[in-house]
Amino acid sequence: LRELLFVDPVGTMFLCPGDCGTVLTDPVIAACGHSFCAECVRPLDQCPIDGVTLGGESRVIPNMALAQCVGKLRVRCRFSLRQSGGKKRKWVVDATSGCPEILTWASHRAHEERCPFQPVLCPHCGVARLRKDLSQHAEKCDRVACPGRQYGCDYVGSAGKVSRHADKCEVLKLRPFLERIEESVRAAEARAEGQLREAEARMAQERAAMARDMKVLRDEVAVLRGEMARMGAELGRLQRARTMWETRQATPGRRSPQGYSHTAAARFGHHPPPQH
């Protein structure tokens, strides 16, 4: 398409040596002297022409002089082109029904956004029409809907017929009432959404509070488990001590609770108190 869009042959100095290979967009120049599109040079580690390493954010600077030259290139509006018929569909310049404007590369995008030869869809029938013909088509289009369609009227016709229909449309007579109902519904929906957001905020706060409480409970459980482990160890120690004491009591020559054995007490004339 480049050969068709540009009025004059485009020199290689105006073409990006990067991946796009098209006319430079926002040209920047590298330290090696070669220029690239600002976007195309970002992923490059080295210049594809001479292999010079490209590194760091400051590796390129805007090429203002080249940008001005590129901006002055003469181009046709893209709506001056059409595809030819046949099996091999090619783009050709439409000299009869295409846009005749000759533009500069710097101004062609702004023109194409409002070009009279740009195909646009009719809002009523959905058929593509040139922008310059849309108003004329709208007068004849027979798919214009009644303004009361959003409230249930299904009448469709030309603009003139719809205008006459609107004067006696029963749905449109109820339009003020229906609009008030619609406004009330929107207000109710807005209140419901506000209440929902408040409820979600409260739930979030409650969840956060529950999370804090759960953490406190987990910490307390951990403390209690540690205390239970300590008490279990102490109980085991006491049980072992009791077993040892009972074993000593059952062994001959065991000592009395006062620290003397019964044999030693008898030797010195002491006798244990009688057991009742």
Secondary structure, 3 states (H helix, E strand, C coil): CHHHHECCCCCHHHECCCCCCCECCCEEEECCCCEEECCCCCCCCECCCCCCECCCHHHEEECHHHHHHHHCCEEECHHHEEECCCCCCCEEECCCCCCCCEEECCCHHHHHHCCCCCEEECCCCCCEEEHHHHHHHHHHCCCEECHHHHHCCCCEECHHHHHHHHHHCHHHHCHHHHHHHHHHHHHHHHHHHHHHHHHHHHHHHHHHHHHHHHHHHHHHHHHHHHHHHHHHHHHHHHHHHHHHHHHHHCCCCCECCCCCEHHHHHHCCCCCCCCC
